[in-house]
Amino acid sequence: FAYLAAFPLGFNFFLIGALGAYYVRSGSSLGVYLVGILPHGIFELPALCLSLAAGLCLCQNINRYIRKNEKGIMKPLLLNILRVTGLVVIPLLVVAAIMESYVTPAVMQLFV
């Protein structure tokens, strides 16, 4: 299950690298590309990293629960993951979406 937690972050990094290479090969400046992804990336990448950490913690505790038959560890863990997701990850993604919708186009017009 750890691969499921790591896939969104790995895929996001793959896309960032692939699109950066595309911009450079097409003759655009890498700086323009970075200016385009930086405003929302500041908020989106920490949210994805926190999601990865929560997913890996969940995988570790599910493994511990199954192998060692430890009772009572899942409910507090799930409550903490829901708290982190609801209070940190989702607001970061909402801010990233707002930045991508309104700030990034305005900043890109300055550089293009």
Beta strands, then each sheet from edge to edge (+ up, - down):
end
